[in-house]
Amino acid sequence: MHNRRLERVRELLKRELGALIQREFPLAQTGLLSVNDVKLAGDFQSAVVYVGVVGSERQRQRAIPMLNEQRVRLQSLLAGAVVLRHTPVLRFVLDEAVERGNRVLHLLEEIEKTLPSSPG
């Protein structure tokens, strides 16, 4: 029962934070931000928010510090959108999974170019 509730709250936080971040942070400053995952502590007191950033290197470098600077304001906005006994303390981290995946795809494409083409 507890696990199902934790999962539901985690998904709700992910969705609400994604909407909040897109609304509150201008694309020009931070690039395109997406909440890829939320790891919620079992006691619901804290959460690590994994954020993907699509943009320039400068935008990528600024996005996470900017989110963490605005953490208290985002927690307050989140508390207004999601009714929980305690709004978890948020910590934002860069989720590099998408970027790693893109690098792997790029490497595979490069390898494919070097292979002799098969008769078709």
Rosetta constraint file for C-alpha pairs under 8 A:
AtomPair CA 1 CA 5 HARMONIC 6.43 0.50
AtomPair CA 2 CA 6 HARMONIC 6.13 0.50
AtomPair CA 3 CA 7 HARMONIC 6.12 0.50
AtomPair CA 4 CA 8 HARMONIC 6.17 0.50
AtomPair CA 5 CA 9 HARMONIC 6.11 0.50
AtomPair CA 6 CA 10 HARMONIC 6.00 0.50
AtomPair CA 6 CA 40 HARMONIC 7.40 0.50
AtomPair CA 6 CA 42 HARMONIC 7.13 0.50
AtomPair CA 6 CA 44 HARMONIC 7.85 0.50
AtomPair CA 7 CA 11 HARMONIC 6.21 0.50
AtomPair CA 8 CA 12 HARMONIC 6.15 0.50
AtomPair CA 9 CA 13 HARMONIC 6.05 0.50
AtomPair CA 10 CA 14 HARMONIC 6.14 0.50
AtomPair CA 10 CA 38 HARMONIC 6.08 0.50
AtomPair CA 10 CA 39 HARMONIC 7.08 0.50
AtomPair CA 10 CA 40 HARMONIC 6.12 0.50
AtomPair CA 11 CA 15 HARMONIC 6.20 0.50
AtomPair CA 11 CA 38 HARMONIC 7.63 0.50
AtomPair CA 12 CA 16 HARMONIC 6.08 0.50
AtomPair CA 12 CA 82 HARMONIC 7.90 0.50
AtomPair CA 13 CA 17 HARMONIC 5.77 0.50
AtomPair CA 13 CA 38 HARMONIC 7.28 0.50
AtomPair CA 13 CA 82 HARMONIC 7.68 0.50
AtomPair CA 14 CA 18 HARMONIC 6.04 0.50
AtomPair CA 14 CA 35 HARMONIC 6.19 0.50
AtomPair CA 14 CA 36 HARMONIC 7.52 0.50
AtomPair CA 14 CA 37 HARMONIC 6.37 0.50
AtomPair CA 14 CA 38 HARMONIC 5.86 0.50
AtomPair CA 14 CA 49 HARMONIC 7.89 0.50
AtomPair CA 15 CA 19 HARMONIC 6.40 0.50
AtomPair CA 15 CA 35 HARMONIC 7.72 0.50
AtomPair CA 16 CA 20 HARMONIC 6.12 0.50
AtomPair CA 16 CA 78 HARMONIC 7.12 0.50
AtomPair CA 16 CA 81 HARMONIC 7.32 0.50
AtomPair CA 16 CA 82 HARMONIC 7.77 0.50
AtomPair CA 17 CA 21 HARMONIC 5.92 0.50
AtomPair CA 17 CA 35 HARMONIC 6.97 0.50
AtomPair CA 17 CA 78 HARMONIC 7.02 0.50
AtomPair CA 18 CA 22 HARMONIC 6.22 0.50
AtomPair CA 18 CA 33 HARMONIC 7.92 0.50
AtomPair CA 18 CA 34 HARMONIC 5.99 0.50
AtomPair CA 18 CA 35 HARMONIC 5.15 0.50
AtomPair CA 19 CA 23 HARMONIC 6.18 0.50
AtomPair CA 20 CA 24 HARMONIC 5.92 0.50
AtomPair CA 20 CA 74 HARMONIC 7.62 0.50
AtomPair CA 20 CA 77 HARMONIC 7.74 0.50
AtomPair CA 20 CA 78 HARMONIC 7.74 0.50
AtomPair CA 21 CA 25 HARMONIC 5.73 0.50
AtomPair CA 21 CA 33 HARMONIC 7.22 0.50
AtomPair CA 21 CA 34 HARMONIC 7.98 0.50
AtomPair CA 22 CA 26 HARMONIC 7.51 0.50
AtomPair CA 22 CA 27 HARMONIC 7.93 0.50
AtomPair CA 22 CA 32 HARMONIC 7.85 0.50
AtomPair CA 22 CA 33 HARMONIC 6.76 0.50
AtomPair CA 22 CA 34 HARMONIC 7.80 0.50
AtomPair CA 25 CA 29 HARMONIC 7.34 0.50
AtomPair CA 25 CA 30 HARMONIC 6.88 0.50
AtomPair CA 26 CA 30 HARMONIC 6.56 0.50
AtomPair CA 26 CA 31 HARMONIC 7.72 0.50
AtomPair CA 27 CA 31 HARMONIC 4.74 0.50
AtomPair CA 27 CA 32 HARMONIC 5.76 0.50
AtomPair CA 29 CA 59 HARMONIC 6.23 0.50
AtomPair CA 29 CA 62 HARMONIC 7.88 0.50
AtomPair CA 29 CA 63 HARMONIC 7.81 0.50
AtomPair CA 30 CA 53 HARMONIC 7.68 0.50
AtomPair CA 30 CA 55 HARMONIC 7.39 0.50
AtomPair CA 30 CA 59 HARMONIC 4.71 0.50
AtomPair CA 30 CA 60 HARMONIC 6.80 0.50
AtomPair CA 30 CA 62 HARMONIC 6.46 0.50
AtomPair CA 30 CA 63 HARMONIC 4.94 0.50
AtomPair CA 31 CA 53 HARMONIC 6.31 0.50
AtomPair CA 31 CA 54 HARMONIC 5.63 0.50
AtomPair CA 31 CA 55 HARMONIC 4.52 0.50
AtomPair CA 31 CA 56 HARMONIC 7.08 0.50
AtomPair CA 31 CA 59 HARMONIC 5.58 0.50
AtomPair CA 31 CA 60 HARMONIC 7.19 0.50
AtomPair CA 31 CA 63 HARMONIC 7.65 0.50
AtomPair CA 32 CA 52 HARMONIC 8.00 0.50
AtomPair CA 32 CA 53 HARMONIC 5.65 0.50
AtomPair CA 32 CA 54 HARMONIC 5.01 0.50
AtomPair CA 32 CA 55 HARMONIC 6.34 0.50
AtomPair CA 33 CA 51 HARMONIC 6.51 0.50
AtomPair CA 33 CA 52 HARMONIC 5.68 0.50
AtomPair CA 33 CA 53 HARMONIC 4.81 0.50
AtomPair CA 33 CA 54 HARMONIC 6.61 0.50
AtomPair CA 34 CA 51 HARMONIC 5.53 0.50
AtomPair CA 34 CA 52 HARMONIC 5.08 0.50
AtomPair CA 34 CA 53 HARMONIC 6.63 0.50
AtomPair CA 35 CA 49 HARMONIC 6.88 0.50
AtomPair CA 35 CA 50 HARMONIC 5.95 0.50
AtomPair CA 35 CA 51 HARMONIC 4.62 0.50
AtomPair CA 35 CA 52 HARMONIC 6.33 0.50
AtomPair CA 36 CA 49 HARMONIC 7.82 0.50
AtomPair CA 36 CA 50 HARMONIC 5.58 0.50
AtomPair CA 36 CA 51 HARMONIC 5.65 0.50
AtomPair CA 36 CA 52 HARMONIC 6.31 0.50
AtomPair CA 36 CA 95 HARMONIC 7.28 0.50
AtomPair CA 37 CA 49 HARMONIC 6.10 0.50
AtomPair CA 37 CA 50 HARMONIC 5.10 0.50
AtomPair CA 37 CA 51 HARMONIC 7.31 0.50
AtomPair CA 38 CA 47 HARMONIC 6.44 0.50
AtomPair CA 38 CA 48 HARMONIC 5.68 0.50
AtomPair CA 38 CA 49 HARMONIC 4.59 0.50
AtomPair CA 38 CA 50 HARMONIC 6.08 0.50
AtomPair CA 39 CA 47 HARMONIC 5.45 0.50
AtomPair CA 39 CA 48 HARMONIC 5.13 0.50
AtomPair CA 39 CA 49 HARMONIC 6.57 0.50
AtomPair CA 40 CA 44 HARMONIC 6.10 0.50
AtomPair CA 40 CA 45 HARMONIC 7.91 0.50
AtomPair CA 40 CA 46 HARMONIC 6.19 0.50
AtomPair CA 40 CA 47 HARMONIC 4.39 0.50
AtomPair CA 40 CA 48 HARMONIC 6.62 0.50
AtomPair CA 41 CA 45 HARMONIC 6.34 0.50
AtomPair CA 41 CA 46 HARMONIC 5.54 0.50
AtomPair CA 41 CA 47 HARMONIC 5.99 0.50
AtomPair CA 44 CA 86 HARMONIC 7.34 0.50
AtomPair CA 44 CA 87 HARMONIC 7.71 0.50
AtomPair CA 44 CA 88 HARMONIC 5.88 0.50
AtomPair CA 45 CA 86 HARMONIC 6.73 0.50
AtomPair CA 45 CA 87 HARMONIC 6.94 0.50
AtomPair CA 45 CA 88 HARMONIC 4.42 0.50
AtomPair CA 45 CA 89 HARMONIC 6.17 0.50
AtomPair CA 46 CA 88 HARMONIC 4.33 0.50
AtomPair CA 46 CA 89 HARMONIC 4.44 0.50
AtomPair CA 46 CA 90 HARMONIC 5.93 0.50
AtomPair CA 46 CA 91 HARMONIC 7.91 0.50
AtomPair CA 47 CA 88 HARMONIC 5.97 0.50
AtomPair CA 47 CA 89 HARMONIC 6.12 0.50
AtomPair CA 47 CA 90 HARMONIC 5.04 0.50
AtomPair CA 47 CA 91 HARMONIC 6.36 0.50
AtomPair CA 48 CA 90 HARMONIC 5.94 0.50
AtomPair CA 48 CA 91 HARMONIC 4.87 0.50
AtomPair CA 48 CA 92 HARMONIC 5.92 0.50
AtomPair CA 48 CA 93 HARMONIC 7.09 0.50
AtomPair CA 49 CA 90 HARMONIC 6.83 0.50
AtomPair CA 49 CA 91 HARMONIC 5.98 0.50
AtomPair CA 49 CA 92 HARMONIC 4.78 0.50
AtomPair CA 49 CA 93 HARMONIC 6.16 0.50
AtomPair CA 50 CA 92 HARMONIC 6.15 0.50
AtomPair CA 50 CA 93 HARMONIC 5.18 0.50
AtomPair CA 50 CA 94 HARMONIC 5.76 0.50
AtomPair CA 50 CA 95 HARMONIC 5.03 0.50
AtomPair CA 51 CA 64 HARMONIC 7.86 0.50
AtomPair CA 51 CA 92 HARMONIC 6.86 0.50
AtomPair CA 51 CA 93 HARMONIC 6.14 0.50
AtomPair CA 51 CA 94 HARMONIC 5.12 0.50
AtomPair CA 51 CA 95 HARMONIC 5.14 0.50
AtomPair CA 52 CA 94 HARMONIC 6.11 0.50
AtomPair CA 52 CA 95 HARMONIC 5.08 0.50
AtomPair CA 52 CA 96 HARMONIC 6.70 0.50
AtomPair CA 52 CA 98 HARMONIC 7.33 0.50
AtomPair CA 53 CA 59 HARMONIC 7.90 0.50
AtomPair CA 53 CA 60 HARMONIC 5.91 0.50
AtomPair CA 53 CA 63 HARMONIC 7.41 0.50
AtomPair CA 53 CA 94 HARMONIC 7.50 0.50
AtomPair CA 53 CA 95 HARMONIC 7.87 0.50
AtomPair CA 54 CA 60 HARMONIC 7.30 0.50
AtomPair CA 55 CA 59 HARMONIC 5.82 0.50
AtomPair CA 55 CA 60 HARMONIC 6.33 0.50
AtomPair CA 56 CA 60 HARMONIC 6.20 0.50
AtomPair CA 57 CA 61 HARMONIC 6.17 0.50
AtomPair CA 58 CA 62 HARMONIC 6.24 0.50
AtomPair CA 59 CA 63 HARMONIC 5.91 0.50
AtomPair CA 60 CA 64 HARMONIC 7.55 0.50
AtomPair CA 61 CA 65 HARMONIC 7.68 0.50
AtomPair CA 62 CA 66 HARMONIC 6.00 0.50
AtomPair CA 63 CA 67 HARMONIC 6.20 0.50
AtomPair CA 64 CA 68 HARMONIC 6.16 0.50
AtomPair CA 64 CA 92 HARMONIC 6.22 0.50
AtomPair CA 64 CA 93 HARMONIC 6.28 0.50
AtomPair CA 64 CA 94 HARMONIC 6.46 0.50
AtomPair CA 65 CA 69 HARMONIC 6.06 0.50
AtomPair CA 66 CA 70 HARMONIC 6.28 0.50
AtomPair CA 67 CA 71 HARMONIC 6.00 0.50
AtomPair CA 67 CA 92 HARMONIC 6.60 0.50
AtomPair CA 68 CA 91 HARMONIC 6.53 0.50
AtomPair CA 68 CA 92 HARMONIC 6.01 0.50
AtomPair CA 70 CA 74 HARMONIC 6.11 0.50
AtomPair CA 71 CA 75 HARMONIC 6.03 0.50
AtomPair CA 71 CA 90 HARMONIC 6.50 0.50
AtomPair CA 71 CA 91 HARMONIC 7.44 0.50
AtomPair CA 72 CA 76 HARMONIC 6.19 0.50
AtomPair CA 73 CA 77 HARMONIC 6.25 0.50
AtomPair CA 74 CA 78 HARMONIC 5.95 0.50
AtomPair CA 75 CA 79 HARMONIC 6.05 0.50
AtomPair CA 75 CA 87 HARMONIC 6.77 0.50
AtomPair CA 75 CA 88 HARMONIC 7.53 0.50
AtomPair CA 75 CA 89 HARMONIC 7.13 0.50
AtomPair CA 75 CA 90 HARMONIC 7.04 0.50
AtomPair CA 76 CA 80 HARMONIC 6.53 0.50
AtomPair CA 77 CA 81 HARMONIC 6.51 0.50
AtomPair CA 78 CA 82 HARMONIC 5.89 0.50
AtomPair CA 78 CA 87 HARMONIC 7.50 0.50
AtomPair CA 79 CA 83 HARMONIC 6.32 0.50
AtomPair CA 79 CA 84 HARMONIC 7.38 0.50
AtomPair CA 79 CA 87 HARMONIC 5.83 0.50
AtomPair CA 96 CA 100 HARMONIC 6.09 0.50
AtomPair CA 97 CA 101 HARMONIC 6.12 0.50
AtomPair CA 98 CA 102 HARMONIC 6.19 0.50
AtomPair CA 99 CA 103 HARMONIC 6.24 0.50
AtomPair CA 100 CA 104 HARMONIC 6.29 0.50
AtomPair CA 101 CA 105 HARMONIC 6.26 0.50
AtomPair CA 102 CA 106 HARMONIC 6.12 0.50
AtomPair CA 103 CA 107 HARMONIC 6.16 0.50
AtomPair CA 104 CA 108 HARMONIC 6.17 0.50
AtomPair CA 105 CA 109 HARMONIC 6.22 0.50
AtomPair CA 106 CA 110 HARMONIC 6.29 0.50
AtomPair CA 107 CA 111 HARMONIC 6.20 0.50
AtomPair CA 108 CA 112 HARMONIC 6.08 0.50
AtomPair CA 109 CA 113 HARMONIC 6.36 0.50
AtomPair CA 110 CA 114 HARMONIC 6.77 0.50
AtomPair CA 111 CA 115 HARMONIC 6.62 0.50
